[in-house]
Amino acid sequence: MLLTELPPPPGAHEVAGLRARARNARRSALVALSTSIALQATAQLLADRAATREQTLPLAVLSLAVFVVALPTLAATQYVWGARARLVRRRERELYADVPSGRIRPLSRICVACCWAVTLLLGWTSPRFFRQAAWYAFADALNWAAEALAVLSLSAGVLFLLWWAREALEMLTRARRPGGSPGDPWDPGSGARRGEGAVLWTGAIMAVAALVGARAHLWEPATGVVYGLLTVALVCGVVTDE
């Protein structure tokens, strides 16, 4: 009898469902992260190139609005992602007495933290665009808020690095132990469209990185190229199906 003809072990369908929910949460978190960075970088690039104060103001408002909406959205989506991932690992440990080593997890966490840093850095530059639009009082108030947020962010960053170092050491210790969670041939969707999803995510990452590089003045793309990169980032992120 073939392996796939055997009845699934107890809990296999439940684990498959939990894994699917965790993948959906991960996708939502990554889409929110890439979209917020791409929109902020594009709005600020266009604001830098605006010829008049009247053209700068709506772009400055857009950049600030994206930043304000992005902070709670990123926090919520990443919390759900982490909660569902922990639920999967806890259920796997109950069923199989072990979980996968998760060697790539420390790298993914530090990458997400770097994306948070980029998002915050873009948000902290918002006061300058309101100053260029001659909204001086509002720019001063935003500058004070940005300084307060910077102190909180640096404190959170230090705590994250300490927690990340501890988790990385624990994972390294567990990775040296023999065994692990067995494969699950009954897991529907395991590996489905993985190649296509990887290509789309690569396109989104490259487009977002190009926009951030342009915002940092590492290169000077034409305005049409900026819109094209934004479109690629949004489309590749939204249509990615994991």
JOZI-V55402 format. One line per field, one symbol per residue. ss: DSSP state (H for helix, E for strand, C for the rest). phi: phi as a letter, one per 30 degrees, with the letter a starting at -180 (. if undefined). burial: I if it has 16 or more other ideal C-beta (glycine too) atoms within 10 Angstrom, else O. Layout:
ss: ???
phi: ???
burial: ???
//
This chain:
ss: CCHHHCCCCCCHHHHHHHHHHHHHHHHHHHHHHHHHHHHHHHHHHHHHHCCCHHHHHHHHHHHHHHHHHHHHHHHHHHHHHHHHHHHHHHHHHHHHCCCCCCCCHHHHHHHHHHHHHHHHHHHHCHHHHHHHCCCHHHHHHHHHHHHHHHHHHHHHHHHHHHHHHHHHHHHHHHHCCCCCCCCCCCCCCCCCCHHHHHHHHHHHHHHHHHHHHHHCCCCCCCHHHHHHHHHHHHHHHHHCCC
phi: .ddddddddeidddddddddddddddddddddddddddddddddddddcddbddddedddddddddddddedddddddddeddddddddddddddciabedidddeddddddddddddeddddddeeddddddicdddddddddddddddddddddddddddddddddddddddddddjldddbdcddididhdddddddddddddddddddddddidabddddddddddddddddddddbc
burial: OOOOOOOOOOOOOOIIOIIIIIIOIIIIIIIIIIIIIIIIIIIIIIIOOIOOOOOIIOIIIIIIOIIOOIIOIIOOIIOIIOOIIOOIIOIIOOIIOIIIIOOOOIOOIOOIOOIIOIIIOIIIOIIIIIIIIOIOOOIOOIIOOIOOOOOOIOOOOOOOOOOOOOOOOOOOOOOOOOOOIOOIOIIOOOOOOOOOIOOIIOIIIOIIIIIIOIIOOOOOOOOOOIOOIIOIIIOIIOOIOI
//
